[in-house]
């Protein structure tokens, strides 16, 4: 029996595995939503599995290893393979339970500036374990989200990566700007996304205000405006990432939520690229299993 977990900013997900299969799951608050200390929160969430956890220990990735987490685990520098990542694992005791916490990765990004990740590296290594073709030659793994990651793999080693705060920018524009306050109709989002993709790459800032103006002058819906912003941001991310990365990699894979990944697939199609998709939870569990059992 094995207990693995992914502790992010917004949620804690714990999985109980037997013979490699998930048999149970517990959920708790993210590191950014704690009422008590991380140790108290983890102990309370693990209460239904307390005896099993004391026997087997718990293995966590993500923000558990951040400065505000259970224990600050230094980043493993890139280039990094599974062995280098595993060598930076840290251990802490929580309510009599041995908890091992995975490190994140640090890298010079595609522009040769500092970049970091926590949690995504587990999904990246897990993806390469689930699909060994990603560990052959050069591949690009794209993890859409609040802080979207583009990670370049060479023979299964994370060579470098680049973060695009696409999801965070979308949330800020949606919730705290005037661009989406000229309408209420939620229809037309797919049309807006397609329009945003078509305009992407020609200048993000120059295209943003159309979201508001088209609602006021052309009768476009709020849904269309949100779609436009999403298309501009995701399309802009694709254009920038491909330009910064240099030659187009042999393989590109998306890791994460199917709905968001579908939007990224559309952006890839605009550039004539074919991409595969892997489930984020499956990749996280496969990556954590690499830490539990030597590769």
C-alpha positions as protocol buffer text, in pm:
chain_id: "A"
residue {
  index: 1
  type: UNK
  ca { x: 0 y: 0 z: 0 }
}
residue {
  index: 2
  type: UNK
  ca { x: 128 y: 346 z: -96 }
}
residue {
  index: 3
  type: UNK
  ca { x: 3 y: 697 z: -16 }
}
residue {
  index: 4
  type: UNK
  ca { x: 96 y: 966 z: -266 }
}
residue {
  index: 5
  type: UNK
  ca { x: -12 y: 1329 z: -282 }
}
residue {
  index: 6
  type: UNK
  ca { x: 0 y: 1647 z: -486 }
}
residue {
  index: 7
  type: UNK
  ca { x: -29 y: 1958 z: -267 }
}
residue {
  index: 8
  type: UNK
  ca { x: -85 y: 2269 z: -472 }
}
residue {
  index: 9
  type: UNK
  ca { x: -176 y: 2627 z: -393 }
}
residue {
  index: 10
  type: UNK
  ca { x: -551 y: 2566 z: -420 }
}
residue {
  index: 11
  type: UNK
  ca { x: -597 y: 2201 z: -316 }
}
residue {
  index: 12
  type: UNK
  ca { x: -443 y: 1892 z: -161 }
}
residue {
  index: 13
  type: UNK
  ca { x: -504 y: 1559 z: -333 }
}
residue {
  index: 14
  type: UNK
  ca { x: -405 y: 1235 z: -159 }
}
residue {
  index: 15
  type: UNK
  ca { x: -421 y: 897 z: -331 }
}
residue {
  index: 16
  type: UNK
  ca { x: -409 y: 553 z: -171 }
}
residue {
  index: 17
  type: UNK
  ca { x: -269 y: 290 z: -405 }
}
residue {
  index: 18
  type: UNK
  ca { x: -265 y: -87 z: -380 }
}
residue {
  index: 19
  type: UNK
  ca { x: -78 y: -289 z: -642 }
}
residue {
  index: 20
  type: UNK
  ca { x: -37 y: 30 z: -843 }
}
residue {
  index: 21
  type: UNK
  ca { x: -411 y: 107 z: -862 }
}
residue {
  index: 22
  type: UNK
  ca { x: -594 y: 394 z: -686 }
}
residue {
  index: 23
  type: UNK
  ca { x: -834 y: 250 z: -428 }
}
residue {
  index: 24
  type: UNK
  ca { x: -922 y: 566 z: -235 }
}
residue {
  index: 25
  type: UNK
  ca { x: -875 y: 943 z: -237 }
}
residue {
  index: 26
  type: UNK
  ca { x: -879 y: 1228 z: 15 }
}
residue {
  index: 27
  type: UNK
  ca { x: -898 y: 1601 z: -59 }
}
residue {
  index: 28
  type: UNK
  ca { x: -794 y: 1899 z: 152 }
}
residue {
  index: 29
  type: UNK
  ca { x: -721 y: 2272 z: 127 }
}
residue {
  index: 30
  type: UNK
  ca { x: -432 y: 2408 z: -74 }
}
residue {
  index: 31
  type: UNK
  ca { x: -120 y: 2565 z: 72 }
}
residue {
  index: 32
  type: UNK
  ca { x: -265 y: 2907 z: -4 }
}
residue {
  index: 33
  type: UNK
  ca { x: -590 y: 2839 z: 185 }
}
residue {
  index: 34
  type: UNK
  ca { x: -477 y: 2706 z: 522 }
}
residue {
  index: 35
  type: UNK
  ca { x: -649 y: 2793 z: 850 }
}
residue {
  index: 36
  type: UNK
  ca { x: -374 y: 2625 z: 1054 }
}
residue {
  index: 37
  type: UNK
  ca { x: -18 y: 2514 z: 990 }
}
residue {
  index: 38
  type: UNK
  ca { x: 67 y: 2285 z: 696 }
}
residue {
  index: 39
  type: UNK
  ca { x: 153 y: 2003 z: 939 }
}
residue {
  index: 40
  type: UNK
  ca { x: -180 y: 2038 z: 1123 }
}
residue {
  index: 41
  type: UNK
  ca { x: -372 y: 2046 z: 795 }
}
residue {
  index: 42
  type: UNK
  ca { x: -197 y: 1739 z: 656 }
}
residue {
  index: 43
  type: UNK
  ca { x: -249 y: 1543 z: 979 }
}
residue {
  index: 44
  type: UNK
  ca { x: -620 y: 1633 z: 985 }
}
residue {
  index: 45
  type: UNK
  ca { x: -668 y: 1540 z: 619 }
}
residue {
  index: 46
  type: UNK
  ca { x: -486 y: 1209 z: 668 }
}
residue {
  index: 47
  type: UNK
  ca { x: -691 y: 1119 z: 979 }
}
residue {
  index: 48
  type: UNK
  ca { x: -900 y: 847 z: 804 }
}
residue {
  index: 49
  type: UNK
  ca { x: -577 y: 679 z: 689 }
}
residue {
  index: 50
  type: UNK
  ca { x: -365 y: 756 z: 996 }
}
residue {
  index: 51
  type: UNK
  ca { x: -255 y: 401 z: 1080 }
}
residue {
  index: 52
  type: UNK
  ca { x: -186 y: 311 z: 718 }
}
residue {
  index: 53
  type: UNK
  ca { x: 10 y: 634 z: 674 }
}
residue {
  index: 54
  type: UNK
  ca { x: 223 y: 561 z: 981 }
}
residue {
  index: 55
  type: UNK
  ca { x: 303 y: 218 z: 839 }
}
residue {
  index: 56
  type: UNK
  ca { x: 379 y: 320 z: 480 }
}
residue {
  index: 57
  type: UNK
  ca { x: 473 y: 687 z: 499 }
}
residue {
  index: 58
  type: UNK
  ca { x: 350 y: 955 z: 260 }
}
residue {
  index: 59
  type: UNK
  ca { x: 514 y: 1098 z: -51 }
}
residue {
  index: 60
  type: UNK
  ca { x: 418 y: 1453 z: -159 }
}
residue {
  index: 61
  type: UNK
  ca { x: 502 y: 1683 z: -447 }
}
residue {
  index: 62
  type: UNK
  ca { x: 411 y: 2042 z: -527 }
}
residue {
  index: 63
  type: UNK
  ca { x: 389 y: 2333 z: -284 }
}
residue {
  index: 64
  type: UNK
  ca { x: 447 y: 2102 z: 14 }
}
residue {
  index: 65
  type: UNK
  ca { x: 814 y: 2176 z: -52 }
}
residue {
  index: 66
  type: UNK
  ca { x: 774 y: 2553 z: -83 }
}
residue {
  index: 67
  type: UNK
  ca { x: 874 y: 2818 z: 170 }
}
residue {
  index: 68
  type: UNK
  ca { x: 516 y: 2818 z: 303 }
}
residue {
  index: 69
  type: UNK
  ca { x: 481 y: 2439 z: 293 }
}
residue {
  index: 70
  type: UNK
  ca { x: 574 y: 2154 z: 525 }
}
residue {
  index: 71
  type: UNK
  ca { x: 947 y: 2196 z: 468 }
}
residue {
  index: 72
  type: UNK
  ca { x: 1134 y: 2411 z: 219 }
}
residue {
  index: 73
  type: UNK
  ca { x: 1304 y: 2178 z: -28 }
}
residue {
  index: 74
  type: UNK
  ca { x: 1573 y: 2337 z: -248 }
}
residue {
  index: 75
  type: UNK
  ca { x: 1514 y: 2331 z: -622 }
}
residue {
  index: 76
  type: UNK
  ca { x: 1705 y: 2071 z: -822 }
}
residue {
  index: 77
  type: UNK
  ca { x: 1888 y: 2252 z: -1105 }
}
residue {
  index: 78
  type: UNK
  ca { x: 1836 y: 2166 z: -1470 }
}
residue {
  index: 79
  type: UNK
  ca { x: 1941 y: 1976 z: -1669 }
}
residue {
  index: 80
  type: UNK
  ca { x: 1783 y: 1715 z: -1440 }
}
residue {
  index: 81
  type: UNK
  ca { x: 1687 y: 1352 z: -1483 }
}
residue {
  index: 82
  type: UNK
  ca { x: 1488 y: 1135 z: -1243 }
}
residue {
  index: 83
  type: UNK
  ca { x: 1799 y: 1035 z: -1047 }
}
residue {
  index: 84
  type: UNK
  ca { x: 1902 y: 1398 z: -988 }
}
residue {
  index: 85
  type: UNK
  ca { x: 1546 y: 1489 z: -891 }
}
residue {
  index: 86
  type: UNK
  ca { x: 1521 y: 1196 z: -649 }
}
residue {
  index: 87
  type: UNK
  ca { x: 1852 y: 1282 z: -483 }
}
residue {
  index: 88
  type: UNK
  ca { x: 1704 y: 1612 z: -356 }
}
residue {
  index: 89
  type: UNK
  ca { x: 1410 y: 1449 z: -174 }
}
residue {
  index: 90
  type: UNK
  ca { x: 1353 y: 1575 z: 184 }
}
residue {
  index: 91
  type: UNK
  ca { x: 1184 y: 1402 z: 479 }
}
residue {
  index: 92
  type: UNK
  ca { x: 987 y: 1540 z: 775 }
}
residue {
  index: 93
  type: UNK
  ca { x: 781 y: 1385 z: 1057 }
}
residue {
  index: 94
  type: UNK
  ca { x: 415 y: 1487 z: 1087 }
}
residue {
  index: 95
  type: UNK
  ca { x: 208 y: 1338 z: 1373 }
}
residue {
  index: 96
  type: UNK
  ca { x: 420 y: 1024 z: 1372 }
}
residue {
  index: 97
  type: UNK
  ca { x: 400 y: 991 z: 994 }
}
residue {
  index: 98
  type: UNK
  ca { x: 713 y: 998 z: 779 }
}
residue {
  index: 99
  type: UNK
  ca { x: 647 y: 1241 z: 495 }
}
residue {
  index: 100
  type: UNK
  ca { x: 885 y: 1261 z: 199 }
}
residue {
  index: 101
  type: UNK
  ca { x: 864 y: 1582 z: -5 }
}
residue {
  index: 102
  type: UNK
  ca { x: 981 y: 1609 z: -365 }
}
residue {
  index: 103
  type: UNK
  ca { x: 1186 y: 1907 z: -485 }
}
residue {
  index: 104
  type: UNK
  ca { x: 1092 y: 2141 z: -765 }
}
residue {
  index: 105
  type: UNK
  ca { x: 1323 y: 2232 z: -1052 }
}
residue {
  index: 106
  type: UNK
  ca { x: 1511 y: 2551 z: -1137 }
}
residue {
  index: 107
  type: UNK
  ca { x: 1629 y: 2643 z: -1483 }
}
residue {
  index: 108
  type: UNK
  ca { x: 1745 y: 2915 z: -1716 }
}
residue {
  index: 109
  type: UNK
  ca { x: 1437 y: 2963 z: -1934 }
}
residue {
  index: 110
  type: UNK
  ca { x: 1423 y: 2990 z: -2314 }
}
residue {
  index: 111
  type: UNK
  ca { x: 1543 y: 3352 z: -2278 }
}
residue {
  index: 112
  type: UNK
  ca { x: 1830 y: 3249 z: -2044 }
}
residue {
  index: 113
  type: UNK
  ca { x: 1663 y: 3405 z: -1737 }
}
residue {
  index: 114
  type: UNK
  ca { x: 1573 y: 3244 z: -1403 }
}
residue {
  index: 115
  type: UNK
  ca { x: 1269 y: 3015 z: -1383 }
}
residue {
  index: 116
  type: UNK
  ca { x: 1128 y: 2766 z: -1131 }
}
residue {
  index: 117
  type: UNK
  ca { x: 855 y: 2504 z: -1100 }
}
residue {
  index: 118
  type: UNK
  ca { x: 705 y: 2299 z: -814 }
}
residue {
  index: 119
  type: UNK
  ca { x: 475 y: 2007 z: -890 }
}
residue {
  index: 120
  type: UNK
  ca { x: 488 y: 2018 z: -1268 }
}
residue {
  index: 121
  type: UNK
  ca { x: 819 y: 1830 z: -1271 }
}
residue {
  index: 122
  type: UNK
  ca { x: 641 y: 1531 z: -1117 }
}
residue {
  index: 123
  type: UNK
  ca { x: 390 y: 1529 z: -1403 }
}
residue {
  index: 124
  type: UNK
  ca { x: 669 y: 1573 z: -1658 }
}
residue {
  index: 125
  type: UNK
  ca { x: 873 y: 1276 z: -1538 }
}
residue {
  index: 126
  type: UNK
  ca { x: 551 y: 1078 z: -1498 }
}
residue {
  index: 127
  type: UNK
  ca { x: 448 y: 1155 z: -1855 }
}
residue {
  index: 128
  type: UNK
  ca { x: 780 y: 1025 z: -1985 }
}
residue {
  index: 129
  type: UNK
  ca { x: 727 y: 707 z: -1783 }
}
residue {
  index: 130
  type: UNK
  ca { x: 375 y: 659 z: -1921 }
}
residue {
  index: 131
  type: UNK
  ca { x: 480 y: 739 z: -2280 }
}
residue {
  index: 132
  type: UNK
  ca { x: 845 y: 633 z: -2327 }
}
residue {
  index: 133
  type: UNK
  ca { x: 858 y: 795 z: -2673 }
}
residue {
  index: 134
  type: UNK
  ca { x: 871 y: 1129 z: -2490 }
}
residue {
  index: 135
  type: UNK
  ca { x: 1205 y: 1021 z: -2341 }
}
residue {
  index: 136
  type: UNK
  ca { x: 1358 y: 957 z: -2683 }
}
residue {
  index: 137
  type: UNK
  ca { x: 1534 y: 1247 z: -2850 }
}
residue {
  index: 138
  type: UNK
  ca { x: 1381 y: 1594 z: -2811 }
}
residue {
  index: 139
  type: UNK
  ca { x: 1026 y: 1655 z: -2693 }
}
residue {
  index: 140
  type: UNK
  ca { x: 829 y: 1951 z: -2559 }
}
residue {
  index: 141
  type: UNK
  ca { x: 581 y: 1900 z: -2275 }
}
residue {
  index: 142
  type: UNK
  ca { x: 325 y: 2175 z: -2227 }
}
residue {
  index: 143
  type: UNK
  ca { x: 135 y: 2204 z: -1898 }
}
residue {
  index: 144
  type: UNK
  ca { x: -146 y: 2462 z: -1930 }
}
residue {
  index: 145
  type: UNK
  ca { x: -262 y: 2638 z: -1615 }
}
residue {
  index: 146
  type: UNK
  ca { x: -227 y: 2946 z: -1398 }
}
residue {
  index: 147
  type: UNK
  ca { x: 145 y: 2942 z: -1474 }
}
residue {
  index: 148
  type: UNK
  ca { x: 174 y: 2743 z: -1794 }
}
residue {
  index: 149
  type: UNK
  ca { x: 500 y: 2550 z: -1833 }
}
residue {
  index: 150
  type: UNK
  ca { x: 684 y: 2454 z: -2152 }
}
residue {
  index: 151
  type: UNK
  ca { x: 950 y: 2195 z: -2068 }
}
residue {
  index: 152
  type: UNK
  ca { x: 1211 y: 2075 z: -2316 }
}
residue {
  index: 153
  type: UNK
  ca { x: 1310 y: 1711 z: -2268 }
}
residue {
  index: 154
  type: UNK
  ca { x: 1620 y: 1557 z: -2424 }
}
residue {
  index: 155
  type: UNK
  ca { x: 1642 y: 1180 z: -2380 }
}
residue {
  index: 156
  type: UNK
  ca { x: 1411 y: 1201 z: -2078 }
}
residue {
  index: 157
  type: UNK
  ca { x: 1610 y: 1475 z: -1906 }
}
residue {
  index: 158
  type: UNK
  ca { x: 1450 y: 1815 z: -1837 }
}
residue {
  index: 159
  type: UNK
  ca { x: 1695 y: 2038 z: -2020 }
}
residue {
  index: 160
  type: UNK
  ca { x: 1519 y: 2371 z: -1961 }
}
residue {
  index: 161
  type: UNK
  ca { x: 1172 y: 2518 z: -1928 }
}
residue {
  index: 162
  type: UNK
  ca { x: 982 y: 2846 z: -1961 }
}
residue {
  index: 163
  type: UNK
  ca { x: 685 y: 2972 z: -1759 }
}
residue {
  index: 164
  type: UNK
  ca { x: 401 y: 3177 z: -1910 }
}
residue {
  index: 165
  type: UNK
  ca { x: 155 y: 3321 z: -1650 }
}
residue {
  index: 166
  type: UNK
  ca { x: -128 y: 3287 z: -1901 }
}
residue {
  index: 167
  type: UNK
  ca { x: -398 y: 3166 z: -1663 }
}
residue {
  index: 168
  type: UNK
  ca { x: -313 y: 3431 z: -1406 }
}
residue {
  index: 169
  type: UNK
  ca { x: -331 y: 3707 z: -1667 }
}
residue {
  index: 170
  type: UNK
  ca { x: -667 y: 3578 z: -1792 }
}
residue {
  index: 171
  type: UNK
  ca { x: -808 y: 3577 z: -1436 }
}
residue {
  index: 172
  type: UNK
  ca { x: -684 y: 3932 z: -1374 }
}
residue {
  index: 173
  type: UNK
  ca { x: -836 y: 4060 z: -1699 }
}
residue {
  index: 174
  type: UNK
  ca { x: -1162 y: 3875 z: -1637 }
}
residue {
  index: 175
  type: UNK
  ca { x: -1207 y: 3975 z: -1273 }
}
residue {
  index: 176
  type: UNK
  ca { x: -1028 y: 4308 z: -1231 }
}
residue {
  index: 177
  type: UNK
  ca { x: -1041 y: 4497 z: -1562 }
}
residue {
  index: 178
  type: UNK
  ca { x: -1303 y: 4698 z: -1750 }
}
residue {
  index: 179
  type: UNK
  ca { x: -1265 y: 4476 z: -2057 }
}
residue {
  index: 180
  type: UNK
  ca { x: -1540 y: 4234 z: -1954 }
}
residue {
  index: 181
  type: UNK
  ca { x: -1788 y: 4474 z: -1793 }
}
residue {
  index: 182
  type: UNK
  ca { x: -1985 y: 4585 z: -2099 }
}
residue {
  index: 183
  type: UNK
  ca { x: -2217 y: 4284 z: -2132 }
}
residue {
  index: 184
  type: UNK
  ca { x: -2374 y: 3986 z: -1957 }
}
residue {
  index: 185
  type: UNK
  ca { x: -2462 y: 3733 z: -2229 }
}
residue {
  index: 186
  type: UNK
  ca { x: -2240 y: 3425 z: -2189 }
}
residue {
  index: 187
  type: UNK
  ca { x: -2285 y: 3291 z: -2544 }
}
residue {
  index: 188
  type: UNK
  ca { x: -2029 y: 3314 z: -2823 }
}
residue {
  index: 189
  type: UNK
  ca { x: -1722 y: 3202 z: -2632 }
}
residue {
  index: 190
  type: UNK
  ca { x: -1603 y: 2956 z: -2899 }
}
residue {
  index: 191
  type: UNK
  ca { x: -1636 y: 3222 z: -3170 }
}
residue {
  index: 192
  type: UNK
  ca { x: -1443 y: 3469 z: -2954 }
}
residue {
  index: 193
  type: UNK
  ca { x: -1167 y: 3217 z: -2890 }
}
residue {
  index: 194
  type: UNK
  ca { x: -1128 y: 3152 z: -3263 }
}
residue {
  index: 195
  type: UNK
  ca { x: -1113 y: 3527 z: -3327 }
}
residue {
  index: 196
  type: UNK
  ca { x: -851 y: 3566 z: -3054 }
}
residue {
  index: 197
  type: UNK
  ca { x: -637 y: 3289 z: -3201 }
}
residue {
  index: 198
  type: UNK
  ca { x: -658 y: 3454 z: -3543 }
}
residue {
  index: 199
  type: UNK
  ca { x: -531 y: 3782 z: -3398 }
}
residue {
  index: 200
  type: UNK
  ca { x: -269 y: 3629 z: -3166 }
}
residue {
  index: 201
  type: UNK
  ca { x: 96 y: 3685 z: -3235 }
}
residue {
  index: 202
  type: UNK
  ca { x: 44 y: 4035 z: -3379 }
}
residue {
  index: 203
  type: UNK
  ca { x: 71 y: 4212 z: -3044 }
}
residue {
  index: 204
  type: UNK
  ca { x: -111 y: 4113 z: -2727 }
}
residue {
  index: 205
  type: UNK
  ca { x: -155 y: 4457 z: -2568 }
}
residue {
  index: 206
  type: UNK
  ca { x: -278 y: 4608 z: -2895 }
}
residue {
  index: 207
  type: UNK
  ca { x: -556 y: 4350 z: -2923 }
}
residue {
  index: 208
  type: UNK
  ca { x: -694 y: 4344 z: -2570 }
}
residue {
  index: 209
  type: UNK
  ca { x: -923 y: 4648 z: -2580 }
}
residue {
  index: 210
  type: UNK
  ca { x: -1127 y: 4500 z: -2865 }
}
residue {
  index: 211
  type: UNK
  ca { x: -1289 y: 4281 z: -2598 }
}
residue {
  index: 212
  type: UNK
  ca { x: -1463 y: 4588 z: -2456 }
}
residue {
  index: 213
  type: UNK
  ca { x: -1508 y: 4795 z: -2772 }
}
residue {
  index: 214
  type: UNK
  ca { x: -1674 y: 4515 z: -2968 }
}
residue {
  index: 215
  type: UNK
  ca { x: -1932 y: 4469 z: -2690 }
}
residue {
  index: 216
  type: UNK
  ca { x: -2016 y: 4840 z: -2698 }
}
residue {
  index: 217
  type: UNK
  ca { x: -2013 y: 4900 z: -3075 }
}
residue {
  index: 218
  type: UNK
  ca { x: -2073 y: 4563 z: -3244 }
}
residue {
  index: 219
  type: UNK
  ca { x: -2304 y: 4402 z: -2990 }
}
residue {
  index: 220
  type: UNK
  ca { x: -2061 y: 4122 z: -2907 }
}
residue {
  index: 221
  type: UNK
  ca { x: -2143 y: 3918 z: -2596 }
}
residue {
  index: 222
  type: UNK
  ca { x: -1951 y: 3887 z: -2271 }
}
residue {
  index: 223
  type: UNK
  ca { x: -1888 y: 3524 z: -2362 }
}
residue {
  index: 224
  type: UNK
  ca { x: -1733 y: 3634 z: -2691 }
}
residue {
  index: 225
  type: UNK
  ca { x: -1513 y: 3886 z: -2508 }
}
residue {
  index: 226
  type: UNK
  ca { x: -1389 y: 3622 z: -2264 }
}
residue {
  index: 227
  type: UNK
  ca { x: -1319 y: 3389 z: -2553 }
}
residue {
  index: 228
  type: UNK
  ca { x: -1128 y: 3663 z: -2734 }
}
residue {
  index: 229
  type: UNK
  ca { x: -908 y: 3727 z: -2431 }
}
residue {
  index: 230
  type: UNK
  ca { x: -844 y: 3355 z: -2390 }
}
residue {
  index: 231
  type: UNK
  ca { x: -757 y: 3315 z: -2758 }
}
residue {
  index: 232
  type: UNK
  ca { x: -525 y: 3616 z: -2755 }
}
residue {
  index: 233
  type: UNK
  ca { x: -342 y: 3491 z: -2445 }
}
residue {
  index: 234
  type: UNK
  ca { x: -313 y: 3123 z: -2539 }
}
residue {
  index: 235
  type: UNK
  ca { x: -233 y: 3204 z: -2900 }
}
residue {
  index: 236
  type: UNK
  ca { x: 25 y: 3457 z: -2788 }
}
residue {
  index: 237
  type: UNK
  ca { x: 178 y: 3201 z: -2552 }
}
residue {
  index: 238
  type: UNK
  ca { x: 213 y: 2952 z: -2837 }
}
residue {
  index: 239
  type: UNK
  ca { x: 367 y: 3207 z: -3072 }
}
residue {
  index: 240
  type: UNK
  ca { x: 618 y: 3326 z: -2811 }
}
residue {
  index: 241
  type: UNK
  ca { x: 708 y: 2978 z: -2686 }
}
residue {
  index: 242
  type: UNK
  ca { x: 776 y: 2840 z: -3033 }
}
residue {
  index: 243
  type: UNK
  ca { x: 982 y: 3145 z: -3128 }
}
residue {
  index: 244
  type: UNK
  ca { x: 1187 y: 3132 z: -2807 }
}
residue {
  index: 245
  type: UNK
  ca { x: 1240 y: 2755 z: -2815 }
}
residue {
  index: 246
  type: UNK
  ca { x: 1398 y: 2760 z: -3161 }
}
residue {
  index: 247
  type: UNK
  ca { x: 1348 y: 2454 z: -3381 }
}
residue {
  index: 248
  type: UNK
  ca { x: 1008 y: 2286 z: -3347 }
}
residue {
  index: 249
  type: UNK
  ca { x: 1054 y: 1971 z: -3135 }
}
residue {
  index: 250
  type: UNK
  ca { x: 985 y: 1625 z: -3274 }
}
residue {
  index: 251
  type: UNK
  ca { x: 702 y: 1562 z: -3027 }
}
residue {
  index: 252
  type: UNK
  ca { x: 472 y: 1795 z: -2833 }
}
residue {
  index: 253
  type: UNK
  ca { x: 249 y: 1664 z: -2553 }
}
residue {
  index: 254
  type: UNK
  ca { x: -11 y: 1843 z: -2341 }
}
residue {
  index: 255
  type: UNK
  ca { x: -49 y: 1745 z: -1975 }
}
residue {
  index: 256
  type: UNK
  ca { x: -350 y: 1847 z: -1767 }
}
residue {
  index: 257
  type: UNK
  ca { x: -720 y: 1925 z: -1771 }
}
residue {
  index: 258
  type: UNK
  ca { x: -891 y: 1797 z: -2089 }
}
residue {
  index: 259
  type: UNK
  ca { x: -1099 y: 2113 z: -2136 }
}
residue {
  index: 260
  type: UNK
  ca { x: -806 y: 2354 z: -2115 }
}
residue {
  index: 261
  type: UNK
  ca { x: -586 y: 2119 z: -2316 }
}
residue {
  index: 262
  type: UNK
  ca { x: -847 y: 2122 z: -2594 }
}
residue {
  index: 263
  type: UNK
  ca { x: -797 y: 2499 z: -2627 }
}
residue {
  index: 264
  type: UNK
  ca { x: -421 y: 2451 z: -2646 }
}
residue {
  index: 265
  type: UNK
  ca { x: -473 y: 2183 z: -2910 }
}
residue {
  index: 266
  type: UNK
  ca { x: -658 y: 2442 z: -3121 }
}
residue {
  index: 267
  type: UNK
  ca { x: -368 y: 2683 z: -3081 }
}
residue {
  index: 268
  type: UNK
  ca { x: -125 y: 2410 z: -3185 }
}
residue {
  index: 269
  type: UNK
  ca { x: -334 y: 2342 z: -3495 }
}
residue {
  index: 270
  type: UNK
  ca { x: -304 y: 2707 z: -3595 }
}
residue {
  index: 271
  type: UNK
  ca { x: 71 y: 2646 z: -3617 }
}
residue {
  index: 272
  type: UNK
  ca { x: 27 y: 2320 z: -3808 }
}
residue {
  index: 273
  type: UNK
  ca { x: 131 y: 2110 z: -3509 }
}
residue {
  index: 274
  type: UNK
  ca { x: -13 y: 1779 z: -3393 }
}
residue {
  index: 275
  type: UNK
  ca { x: -7 y: 1724 z: -3017 }
}
residue {
  index: 276
  type: UNK
  ca { x: -94 y: 1437 z: -2785 }
}
residue {
  index: 277
  type: UNK
  ca { x: -265 y: 1468 z: -2446 }
}
residue {
  index: 278
  type: UNK
  ca { x: -196 y: 1295 z: -2113 }
}
residue {
  index: 279
  type: UNK
  ca { x: -411 y: 1314 z: -1800 }
}
residue {
  index: 280
  type: UNK
  ca { x: -257 y: 1533 z: -1531 }
}
residue {
  index: 281
  type: UNK
  ca { x: -350 y: 1313 z: -1234 }
}
residue {
  index: 282
  type: UNK
  ca { x: -219 y: 1000 z: -1405 }
}
residue {
  index: 283
  type: UNK
  ca { x: 110 y: 1175 z: -1481 }
}
residue {
  index: 284
  type: UNK
  ca { x: 144 y: 1303 z: -1122 }
}
residue {
  index: 285
  type: UNK
  ca { x: 89 y: 956 z: -977 }
}
residue {
  index: 286
  type: UNK
  ca { x: 332 y: 799 z: -1224 }
}
residue {
  index: 287
  type: UNK
  ca { x: 591 y: 1063 z: -1136 }
}
residue {
  index: 288
  type: UNK
  ca { x: 551 y: 1012 z: -762 }
}
residue {
  index: 289
  type: UNK
  ca { x: 585 y: 638 z: -816 }
}
residue {
  index: 290
  type: UNK
  ca { x: 928 y: 703 z: -971 }
}
residue {
  index: 291
  type: UNK
  ca { x: 1034 y: 856 z: -639 }
}
residue {
  index: 292
  type: UNK
  ca { x: 894 y: 562 z: -445 }
}
residue {
  index: 293
  type: UNK
  ca { x: 1060 y: 299 z: -661 }
}
residue {
  index: 294
  type: UNK
  ca { x: 1403 y: 362 z: -817 }
}
residue {
  index: 295
  type: UNK
  ca { x: 1393 y: 408 z: -1196 }
}
